[in-house]
Amino acid sequence: MKILGIDTSCDDTCVALLEIRNSKLKILSNIISSQVKLHAKYGGVYPSLAKREHIKNLPLVFRRATKRIKLSEIDLVSVTNGPGLEPCLWQGVNFANELAKNLKVPLIPVNHIEAHILVNSPKIFPAICLVISGGHTQLILMKGIGQYKLIGETRDDAAGECFDKAARILGLSYPGGPIISKLAKKINNGSRTSIILPRPMIYQKNYDFSFSGLKTAVLYDYRSRPSKLRKSKQYIREMCREVQQAIIDVLIHKTIKAAKDFRVKSIIFGGGVVANEELRKQFQEKIRKEIPNTEYLMPDTKYCTDNAVMVVIAAYFHRQEVKRVNWKKIAVDANLKI
């Protein structure tokens, strides 16, 4: 069985092909066309511009992903239909609708958040899922495939969004997460920073997050410094380290708390921010120290950011539910909930 996956939820045009043989999964292709350089000068993603690029790139990416097979070999098509940027989502959904119709094969709409979770191929439940990206920061209680309860989410900025906005304040490039992580490494682990930022909502009894105040604290600190100091390499590096650590501290505390409160057997991570090396390291250390009997699953860094492999794997887990649908009824939901 061969399953094709498409993701155009934001600014990456993604197509992947997966083969199932003897109950084993094999990735035949995973093609991503990134728009990062295009949007970098704006400091964020412009939906109308991203839509235009998807229209141009999707046929090219599709041909690259399927060049080693005959299209008639595709047994199932899957596509992200939400959440995400609506103009972008429609490009993938329309393409998938037409493709499935022409090939006369079933079509599975995939929830983008669930795909970030299922790319880990989880098997041990109950689990706490932490999904962290530029658009989402959520804690989800998972009792099995398709059984989810949202227990906490950001009330304003997502963690990835905070990284981007902090980087913009400091005059750094977009996206903010990778450059902040890179500069934070230049401060020795043993040295203490002179900058102290808040850890918003860290000790509140709920499982929600808030990163807007952290971004504001970065802005106030930056403006309070003399021009020469705030442009210095030392100041920017120290600020990057403190921003990163503040975000990590909140994410770790809330996730460990949820894992203990719900007595879960595993913790599952997903989303672009999970590619952060320091976050992965500190989470692993904290889990081993505080809840050593709890398993944890982190995707390979190349499957943290948006990709179509996760869409295909999500479709694989739901393949038994598939029906020959009326393609005209597959629609987009930019605010789709898990």
C-alpha positions, -999 to 999 in steps of 0.1 A, spaced: 0 0 0 13 35 -9 0 66 8 6 101 -4 6 131 20 4 168 14 9 197 38 5 234 30 -6 246 64 18 275 66 48 285 44 63 251 35 51 231 5 54 195 15 47 162 -2 57 127 11 51 91 0 50 62 23 49 25 15 34 -1 39 48 -36 33 44 -65 58 31 -40 84 63 -20 82 65 17 71 90 29 46 94 65 36 98 66 -2 101 104 -5 99 135 17 101 167 -3 98 202 12 100 236 -5 107 262 21 97 299 18 118 311 48 140 333 27 110 349 10 93 358 43 125 366 63 125 403 52 90 407 66 99 391 99 70 366 96 47 348 71 24 367 48 -5 344 40 -13 359 6 24 356 -4 26 321 9 -5 311 -10 10 323 -42 42 303 -36 22 271 -29 3 275 -62 36 277 -80 55 250 -60 30 223 -53 30 207 -87 68 208 -88 71 192 -53 45 166 -62 64 156 -93 96 152 -73 80 132 -46 64 107 -71 90 105 -98 100 69 -90 65 55 -91 35 53 -114 6 75 -101 -16 44 -104 3 28 -76 -10 54 -51 -37 38 -29 -46 66 -6 -42 104 -5 -40 124 27 -39 162 33 -37 187 61 -71 205 63 -64 224 96 -54 241 117 -32 266 98 -34 296 75 -66 293 55 -54 306 21 -24 282 24 -45 252 35 -69 255 6 -41 250 -19 -32 216 -5 -68 206 0 -78 216 -36 -48 198 -50 -55 167 -30 -92 167 -39 -85 168 -76 -57 142 -73 -79 117 -53 -108 123 -77 -86 116 -108 -70 85 -93 -103 73 -79 -87 66 -45 -99 75 -9 -89 108 6 -81 114 43 -82 149 59 -55 152 86 -54 174 117 -21 192 117 -17 189 155 -25 152 156 0 147 128 28 163 150 19 138 177 15 106 155 48 111 137 62 96 169 42 63 163 31 63 200 21 30 216 22 36 254 -9 53 269 -21 73 287 3 100 275 8 138 278 15 154 244 33 187 243 30 204 209 51 235 205 55 256 173 52 291 159 14 289 161 6 264 189 16 256 224 -7 229 238 -7 202 264 -30 173 254 -40 142 274 -39 112 250 -56 80 260 -51 63 226 -51 70 189 -79 95 182 -86 99 220 -75 134 230 -84 160 256 -69 195 254 -59 203 290 -38 235 284 -27 259 258 -13 294 253 -35 323 261 -17 346 237 17 340 219 29 305 212 64 296 223 77 297 187 61 331 182 78 344 213 112 333 199 104 351 166 93 383 183 122 384 207 146 379 178 129 408 159 134 431 190 171 422 191 175 428 153 181 392 145 169 372 115 137 353 110 128 326 121 139 335 156 142 301 172 173 288 154 193 320 156 185 325 193 195 289 200 228 294 181 237 326 199 227 312 233 253 285 229 280 311 228 275 318 266 293 293 288 270 271 307 287 279 339 284 317 336 255 336 350 237 361 329 230 396 342 195 395 325 166 381 344 133 376 326 100 364 341 86 328 337 50 336 330 23 315 347 49 289 357 35 282 392 -2 286 384 -22 255 391 -35 252 355 -17 238 325 -20 270 304 8 291 290 14 328 283 44 341 264 33 376 255 45 390 288 79 375 282 82 392 248 73 425 265 99 420 292 125 415 265 114 448 248 115 468 281 149 455 290 163 462 255 150 498 255 164 504 290 199 497 279 223 523 264 224 520 226 260 508 226 254 481 252 222 467 236 239 463 203 269 445 218 274 408 211 276 400 248 242 416 256 225 399 226 240 365 235 230 368 271 195 379 262 191 350 238 202 326 265 178 340 290 148 341 265 155 305 256 158 294 292 127 312 303 106 294 276 122 261 284 116 265 322 79 271 317 75 243 292 93 218 314 75 227 346 40 226 331 46 194 312 61 175 342 33 187 364 7 174 339 25 141 336 25 137 374 -11 149 379 -25 125 353 -1 97 361 8 91 325 31 64 311 46 85 284 53 120 272 51 128 235 67 159 219 59 175 185 63 208 167 90 229 153 103 242 187 111 205 197 140 208 173 157 231 198 188 212 211 188 227 245 151 221 251 155 184 241 185 180 264 169 196 295 136 178 290 154 144 288 174 152 320 143 164 339 122 134 329 150 110 339 154 127 373 118 134 383 97 107 366 122 80 355 96 54 348 79 76 322 88 70 285 92 99 262 91 102 225 108 130 205 107 130 167 139 133 147 146 170 143 138 168 105 102 157 114 97 185 140 91 213 116 62 211 91 65 181 67 43 157 49 57 125 65 37 133 96 6 137 75 11 103 59 17 86 92 -14 102 107 -33 89 77 -18 54 82 -31 53 118 -66 63 105 -66 41 74 -92 17 87 -117 46 90 -113 57 54 -143 58 31 -148 67 -5 -158 103 2 -174 130 -18 -143 151 -25 -163 183 -28 -171 180 10 -134 179 21 -130 215 34 -105 236 53 -109 246 90 -81 271 99 -90 267 136 -95 230 137 -93 215 172 -79 182 182 
